[in-house]
Amino acid sequence: MSITTRLCLRFGVGVLAATLSLSAQFRVGPLEQHKVDDAAADRGRAVWAAECINCHGTYGRGGDDGDGVSVVRSEMMARDRYGNLLGAFFKAGHSTQSGKPSSSFTEEQVADVAHFIHQRIFETLRSSPTFDVQDVLTGNPAAGRAFFNGAGQCTQCHNVEDDLAGIGGRMEPVALQQRFLFPASRGRRGFSFTGPSGPKTMVVVTQPTGESVAGELERIDNFYVSMRDDNGEYRTFKRSKGVTVIQDNPYQAHIDQLDTISDTQIHDVVAYMETLK
């Protein structure tokens, strides 16, 4: 069984076992979470098999048994509630294996597929009856070190003699893996490898008039962006035509990496970091 079915499973970009980790900007509460309808998920499985499985795989992991991206690592799906965001995504157009326009999916089909995807996501949560924490130290530490110092470009931000010194002795492998994949998983501030108070995500919103406001990001979606400006005032802006939003997310490298890192590389890096004691 691969790591994506055990712990971290993201449409092009994440949910991790332990908690429903969304990103530095989002944190979904129990009343906001998508509640899976198993009957709908079963119907969604049929749509998935007919239109999605060749690219995104049987379990939505993409790269493991398909050519497309992992939908269960998707930040969009982690925030989607009852298919609203997925429906908008399909309406905008997405390729299907039958050639059928995704915009032609009915609302019921979209909702069923959303239930199916969330069922796959929730199977990785520790609260799920099917979740089973297994040994994650199956990688090659030497290969992990090579990736860390090379292709992974981890040394651009981290130093094994500084922020990562002794990390393998301070954290259990499962927690270490979570921190590696989702370092910004505790609310808007996130956390660093060295403690719970990580760097902030900053944002600049520019209105069509040219007026710009900068501050610490509180929340962002397809429709609104909220921040605390330099005076500590909470401000919300509608993302209408002509409004530009630029984020400076200190965890962007980790977010981007979720699109490309393989299960083998994840295992290898975790195995390497576990040796840092």
C-alpha beads as a LAMMPS data file, in Angstrom:
LAMMPS data file: protein, C-alpha beads

277 atoms
273 bonds

1 atom types
1 bond types

-500.0 500.0 xlo xhi
-500.0 500.0 ylo yhi
-500.0 500.0 zlo zhi

Masses

1 110.0

Atoms # bond

1 1 1 0.000 0.000 0.000
2 1 1 1.405 3.391 -0.973
3 1 1 1.886 6.372 1.286
4 1 1 -0.887 8.277 -0.441
5 1 1 -3.483 5.776 0.742
6 1 1 -2.147 5.789 4.292
7 1 1 -1.423 9.350 5.169
8 1 1 -1.311 12.064 2.574
9 1 1 -3.615 11.919 -0.110
10 1 1 -4.007 16.136 -2.842
11 1 1 -6.590 18.044 -7.847
12 1 1 -3.244 19.193 -8.682
13 1 1 -2.023 20.256 -5.560
14 1 1 -4.002 18.095 0.184
15 1 1 -5.297 16.360 2.906
16 1 1 -3.271 14.469 5.424
17 1 1 -4.135 11.824 7.982
18 1 1 -4.045 13.245 11.535
19 1 1 -6.271 16.244 10.708
20 1 1 -7.990 17.611 7.627
21 1 1 -5.068 19.868 6.803
22 1 1 -6.028 22.420 4.220
23 1 1 -3.273 25.009 3.854
24 1 1 -1.965 28.102 5.569
25 1 1 -5.082 29.983 4.484
26 1 1 -7.862 27.499 5.238
27 1 1 -9.031 25.561 8.210
28 1 1 -12.364 23.772 7.914
29 1 1 -14.402 23.197 11.043
30 1 1 -16.674 20.172 11.650
31 1 1 -19.788 22.073 10.540
32 1 1 -18.133 23.054 7.259
33 1 1 -16.780 19.671 6.261
34 1 1 -18.289 17.737 3.401
35 1 1 -20.427 14.921 4.810
36 1 1 -20.174 11.868 2.610
37 1 1 -23.330 10.129 1.402
38 1 1 -22.196 6.549 0.789
39 1 1 -25.003 5.835 -1.689
40 1 1 -24.081 8.952 -3.667
41 1 1 -20.411 7.950 -3.514
42 1 1 -21.306 4.581 -5.029
43 1 1 -23.057 6.348 -7.908
44 1 1 -20.085 8.658 -8.232
45 1 1 -17.811 5.626 -8.496
46 1 1 -19.626 4.648 -11.704
47 1 1 -19.115 8.107 -13.202
48 1 1 -15.510 8.012 -12.072
49 1 1 -14.948 4.644 -13.769
50 1 1 -16.510 5.890 -17.004
51 1 1 -14.897 9.323 -17.206
52 1 1 -11.959 9.759 -14.802
53 1 1 -10.244 6.530 -13.856
54 1 1 -7.786 6.293 -16.754
55 1 1 -6.072 9.535 -15.746
56 1 1 -6.695 9.863 -12.028
57 1 1 -6.562 6.209 -11.028
58 1 1 -8.848 3.856 -9.157
59 1 1 -8.366 5.627 -5.830
60 1 1 -7.848 9.156 -7.171
61 1 1 -4.104 9.048 -6.611
62 1 1 -3.208 9.820 -10.204
63 1 1 0.440 8.919 -10.553
64 1 1 0.205 5.546 -8.814
65 1 1 -2.319 3.963 -11.179
66 1 1 -3.133 6.717 -13.665
67 1 1 -1.464 9.447 -15.692
68 1 1 -3.224 12.455 -14.186
69 1 1 -2.809 14.329 -10.935
70 1 1 -3.949 13.144 -7.520
71 1 1 -7.415 14.488 -6.759
72 1 1 -7.233 13.345 -3.155
73 1 1 -4.311 15.720 -2.626
74 1 1 -6.387 18.553 -4.029
75 1 1 -6.655 21.724 -1.978
76 1 1 -9.747 22.592 -3.997
77 1 1 -11.464 19.328 -3.070
78 1 1 -10.415 19.711 0.551
79 1 1 -12.356 23.003 0.604
80 1 1 -15.222 21.852 -1.630
81 1 1 -18.567 21.333 0.030
82 1 1 -21.065 19.156 -1.827
83 1 1 -19.451 19.685 -5.209
84 1 1 -19.796 23.464 -5.534
85 1 1 -16.174 24.053 -6.526
86 1 1 -15.973 20.804 -8.492
87 1 1 -19.077 21.827 -10.454
88 1 1 -17.513 25.162 -11.378
89 1 1 -14.321 23.333 -12.370
90 1 1 -16.246 20.990 -14.676
91 1 1 -18.237 23.859 -16.172
92 1 1 -14.996 25.567 -17.126
93 1 1 -14.031 22.447 -19.076
94 1 1 -11.949 19.375 -18.257
95 1 1 -11.032 16.424 -20.455
96 1 1 -12.852 13.109 -19.922
97 1 1 -11.901 9.649 -21.107
98 1 1 -15.085 9.288 -23.180
99 1 1 -14.651 12.684 -24.798
100 1 1 -17.898 13.887 -23.240
101 1 1 -17.735 17.595 -22.284
102 1 1 -17.369 17.887 -18.533
103 1 1 -19.689 20.883 -18.687
104 1 1 -22.506 18.496 -19.630
105 1 1 -22.378 16.637 -16.317
106 1 1 -25.620 17.041 -14.398
107 1 1 -25.676 18.567 -10.940
108 1 1 -26.453 15.116 -9.558
109 1 1 -23.429 13.583 -11.290
110 1 1 -21.142 16.334 -10.021
111 1 1 -22.439 15.876 -6.477
112 1 1 -22.000 12.090 -6.714
113 1 1 -18.406 12.415 -7.949
114 1 1 -17.704 14.898 -5.136
115 1 1 -19.009 12.372 -2.604
116 1 1 -16.800 9.675 -4.139
117 1 1 -13.681 11.875 -3.981
118 1 1 -14.371 12.927 -0.395
119 1 1 -14.921 9.320 0.556
120 1 1 -11.388 8.606 -0.746
121 1 1 -10.047 11.646 1.142
122 1 1 -11.708 10.808 4.450
123 1 1 -10.374 7.259 4.360
124 1 1 -6.984 8.789 5.190
125 1 1 -8.170 10.526 8.356
126 1 1 -7.400 9.053 11.735
127 1 1 -11.064 9.396 12.579
128 1 1 -11.943 7.036 9.737
129 1 1 -12.701 3.427 10.726
130 1 1 -10.622 2.308 7.733
131 1 1 -7.549 4.373 8.606
132 1 1 -4.603 2.298 9.715
133 1 1 -1.271 3.885 10.603
134 1 1 1.470 1.649 9.286
135 1 1 5.230 1.790 9.122
136 1 1 6.265 4.811 7.059
137 1 1 9.989 4.141 7.400
138 1 1 10.211 2.055 4.256
139 1 1 12.338 4.445 2.207
140 1 1 16.042 4.661 1.454
141 1 1 17.765 7.272 3.671
142 1 1 20.622 7.719 1.187
143 1 1 18.180 8.381 -1.660
144 1 1 16.268 10.735 0.619
145 1 1 19.419 12.667 1.409
146 1 1 20.224 12.944 -2.306
147 1 1 16.718 14.257 -3.025
148 1 1 16.872 16.642 -0.059
149 1 1 20.185 18.116 -1.215
150 1 1 19.424 17.916 -4.926
151 1 1 16.165 17.678 -6.869
152 1 1 13.992 18.508 -3.875
153 1 1 15.843 21.814 -3.363
154 1 1 15.129 21.539 0.371
155 1 1 18.446 23.150 1.298
156 1 1 17.257 26.445 -0.157
157 1 1 15.225 26.915 3.030
158 1 1 16.413 24.259 5.496
159 1 1 19.657 23.277 7.160
160 1 1 20.173 19.943 8.927
161 1 1 22.512 21.684 11.388
162 1 1 20.047 24.461 12.142
163 1 1 16.235 24.218 11.914
164 1 1 16.293 20.453 11.280
165 1 1 18.968 19.581 13.836
166 1 1 17.792 16.556 15.822
167 1 1 14.388 16.485 14.098
168 1 1 14.430 12.684 13.868
169 1 1 14.742 12.382 17.621
170 1 1 12.030 14.934 18.407
171 1 1 9.249 13.640 16.183
172 1 1 7.653 10.307 15.433
173 1 1 7.912 9.250 11.763
174 1 1 4.200 9.799 11.055
175 1 1 4.292 13.318 12.510
176 1 1 7.562 13.994 10.719
177 1 1 5.988 13.016 7.418
178 1 1 2.995 15.265 8.054
179 1 1 5.252 18.196 8.889
180 1 1 7.321 17.591 5.745
181 1 1 4.317 17.461 3.416
182 1 1 2.076 20.026 5.100
183 1 1 4.188 22.428 7.175
184 1 1 1.425 25.032 7.083
185 1 1 -1.436 22.834 8.226
186 1 1 -2.421 24.637 11.419
187 1 1 -4.407 27.652 10.396
188 1 1 -3.201 30.787 8.646
189 1 1 0.132 31.009 10.467
190 1 1 1.026 27.386 9.950
191 1 1 4.072 26.107 11.772
192 1 1 7.733 25.549 11.147
193 1 1 9.847 22.469 11.802
194 1 1 11.056 24.095 14.988
195 1 1 7.792 25.148 16.593
196 1 1 4.092 26.016 16.306
197 1 1 4.561 29.680 15.332
198 1 1 5.594 29.665 11.706
199 1 1 5.923 32.544 9.236
200 1 1 2.834 34.346 7.975
201 1 1 1.313 34.391 4.504
202 1 1 1.129 37.966 3.263
203 1 1 -1.146 39.288 0.546
204 1 1 -1.485 42.426 -1.563
205 1 1 -4.892 43.319 -3.013
206 1 1 -4.983 45.915 -5.778
207 1 1 -8.273 47.498 -6.816
208 1 1 -9.104 48.526 -10.410
209 1 1 -8.451 52.117 -9.310
210 1 1 -4.843 51.223 -8.566
211 1 1 -5.233 51.387 -4.782
212 1 1 -3.324 48.598 -3.048
213 1 1 -3.750 47.201 0.441
214 1 1 -1.260 44.793 2.015
215 1 1 -1.596 42.647 5.083
216 1 1 -1.559 39.224 6.679
217 1 1 -3.808 36.749 4.883
218 1 1 -6.746 35.473 6.911
219 1 1 -8.848 33.705 4.289
220 1 1 -9.089 33.427 0.510
221 1 1 -11.355 31.647 -1.969
222 1 1 -12.584 32.184 -5.520
223 1 1 -14.865 35.018 -4.434
224 1 1 -13.347 36.901 -1.486
225 1 1 -10.016 37.562 0.184
226 1 1 -9.695 38.661 3.815
227 1 1 -6.673 40.089 5.589
228 1 1 -5.478 42.074 8.566
229 1 1 -3.808 45.240 7.366
230 1 1 -0.792 46.908 8.926
231 1 1 -3.056 48.555 11.519
232 1 1 -4.536 45.205 12.547
233 1 1 -7.884 46.000 10.920
234 1 1 -9.770 43.037 9.435
235 1 1 -10.650 43.752 5.808
236 1 1 -12.452 41.734 3.127
237 1 1 -12.391 42.348 -0.618
238 1 1 -14.540 40.854 -3.345
239 1 1 -12.473 39.257 -6.102
240 1 1 -14.298 41.005 -8.908
241 1 1 -13.035 41.876 -12.398
242 1 1 -9.940 44.042 -12.303
243 1 1 -8.977 43.112 -8.735
244 1 1 -5.558 41.471 -8.484
245 1 1 -4.396 39.376 -5.540
246 1 1 -0.740 38.532 -4.972
247 1 1 0.248 36.155 -2.190
248 1 1 3.626 35.688 -0.566
249 1 1 3.298 32.241 0.971
250 1 1 6.434 31.051 2.801
251 1 1 5.238 27.458 2.309
252 1 1 4.688 27.731 -1.451
253 1 1 7.584 25.387 -2.237
254 1 1 5.930 22.638 -0.165
255 1 1 2.563 23.290 -1.830
256 1 1 4.071 23.148 -5.319
257 1 1 6.007 20.012 -4.483
258 1 1 2.808 18.067 -3.797
259 1 1 2.132 18.094 -7.544
260 1 1 5.377 16.379 -8.440
261 1 1 6.774 14.394 -5.514
262 1 1 6.308 10.637 -5.732
263 1 1 5.440 8.199 -2.960
264 1 1 8.952 6.753 -3.187
265 1 1 10.534 10.177 -2.753
266 1 1 8.268 10.905 0.227
267 1 1 9.325 7.674 1.906
268 1 1 12.985 8.321 1.147
269 1 1 12.997 11.862 2.554
270 1 1 11.179 10.812 5.719
271 1 1 13.638 7.938 6.179
272 1 1 16.514 10.409 5.811
273 1 1 15.093 12.987 8.226
274 1 1 14.451 10.245 10.784
275 1 1 18.223 9.724 10.887
276 1 1 18.796 13.345 11.938
277 1 1 19.061 12.745 15.678

Bonds

1 1 1 2
2 1 2 3
3 1 3 4
4 1 4 5
5 1 5 6
6 1 6 7
7 1 7 8
8 1 8 9
9 1 11 12
10 1 12 13
11 1 14 15
12 1 15 16
13 1 16 17
14 1 17 18
15 1 18 19
16 1 19 20
17 1 20 21
18 1 21 22
19 1 22 23
20 1 23 24
21 1 24 25
22 1 25 26
23 1 26 27
24 1 27 28
25 1 28 29
26 1 29 30
27 1 30 31
28 1 31 32
29 1 32 33
30 1 33 34
31 1 34 35
32 1 35 36
33 1 36 37
34 1 37 38
35 1 38 39
36 1 39 40
37 1 40 41
38 1 41 42
39 1 42 43
40 1 43 44
41 1 44 45
42 1 45 46
43 1 46 47
44 1 47 48
45 1 48 49
46 1 49 50
47 1 50 51
48 1 51 52
49 1 52 53
50 1 53 54
51 1 54 55
52 1 55 56
53 1 56 57
54 1 57 58
55 1 58 59
56 1 59 60
57 1 60 61
58 1 61 62
59 1 62 63
60 1 63 64
61 1 64 65
62 1 65 66
63 1 66 67
64 1 67 68
65 1 68 69
66 1 69 70
67 1 70 71
68 1 71 72
69 1 72 73
70 1 73 74
71 1 74 75
72 1 75 76
73 1 76 77
74 1 77 78
75 1 78 79
76 1 79 80
77 1 80 81
78 1 81 82
79 1 82 83
80 1 83 84
81 1 84 85
82 1 85 86
83 1 86 87
84 1 87 88
85 1 88 89
86 1 89 90
87 1 90 91
88 1 91 92
89 1 92 93
90 1 93 94
91 1 94 95
92 1 95 96
93 1 96 97
94 1 97 98
95 1 98 99
96 1 99 100
97 1 100 101
98 1 101 102
99 1 102 103
100 1 103 104
101 1 104 105
102 1 105 106
103 1 106 107
104 1 107 108
105 1 108 109
106 1 109 110
107 1 110 111
108 1 111 112
109 1 112 113
110 1 113 114
111 1 114 115
112 1 115 116
113 1 116 117
114 1 117 118
115 1 118 119
116 1 119 120
117 1 120 121
118 1 121 122
119 1 122 123
120 1 123 124
121 1 124 125
122 1 125 126
123 1 126 127
124 1 127 128
125 1 128 129
126 1 129 130
127 1 130 131
128 1 131 132
129 1 132 133
130 1 133 134
131 1 134 135
132 1 135 136
133 1 136 137
134 1 137 138
135 1 138 139
136 1 139 140
137 1 140 141
138 1 141 142
139 1 142 143
140 1 143 144
141 1 144 145
142 1 145 146
143 1 146 147
144 1 147 148
145 1 148 149
146 1 149 150
147 1 150 151
148 1 151 152
149 1 152 153
150 1 153 154
151 1 154 155
152 1 155 156
153 1 156 157
154 1 157 158
155 1 158 159
156 1 159 160
157 1 160 161
158 1 161 162
159 1 162 163
160 1 163 164
161 1 164 165
162 1 165 166
163 1 166 167
164 1 167 168
165 1 168 169
166 1 169 170
167 1 170 171
168 1 171 172
169 1 172 173
170 1 173 174
171 1 174 175
172 1 175 176
173 1 176 177
174 1 177 178
175 1 178 179
176 1 179 180
177 1 180 181
178 1 181 182
179 1 182 183
180 1 183 184
181 1 184 185
182 1 185 186
183 1 186 187
184 1 187 188
185 1 188 189
186 1 189 190
187 1 190 191
188 1 191 192
189 1 192 193
190 1 193 194
191 1 194 195
192 1 195 196
193 1 196 197
194 1 197 198
195 1 198 199
196 1 199 200
197 1 200 201
198 1 201 202
199 1 202 203
200 1 203 204
201 1 204 205
202 1 205 206
203 1 206 207
204 1 207 208
205 1 208 209
206 1 209 210
207 1 210 211
208 1 211 212
209 1 212 213
210 1 213 214
211 1 214 215
212 1 215 216
213 1 216 217
214 1 217 218
215 1 218 219
216 1 219 220
217 1 220 221
218 1 221 222
219 1 222 223
220 1 223 224
221 1 224 225
222 1 225 226
223 1 226 227
224 1 227 228
225 1 228 229
226 1 229 230
227 1 230 231
228 1 231 232
229 1 232 233
230 1 233 234
231 1 234 235
232 1 235 236
233 1 236 237
234 1 237 238
235 1 238 239
236 1 239 240
237 1 240 241
238 1 241 242
239 1 242 243
240 1 243 244
241 1 244 245
242 1 245 246
243 1 246 247
244 1 247 248
245 1 248 249
246 1 249 250
247 1 250 251
248 1 251 252
249 1 252 253
250 1 253 254
251 1 254 255
252 1 255 256
253 1 256 257
254 1 257 258
255 1 258 259
256 1 259 260
257 1 260 261
258 1 261 262
259 1 262 263
260 1 263 264
261 1 264 265
262 1 265 266
263 1 266 267
264 1 267 268
265 1 268 269
266 1 269 270
267 1 270 271
268 1 271 272
269 1 272 273
270 1 273 274
271 1 274 275
272 1 275 276
273 1 276 277
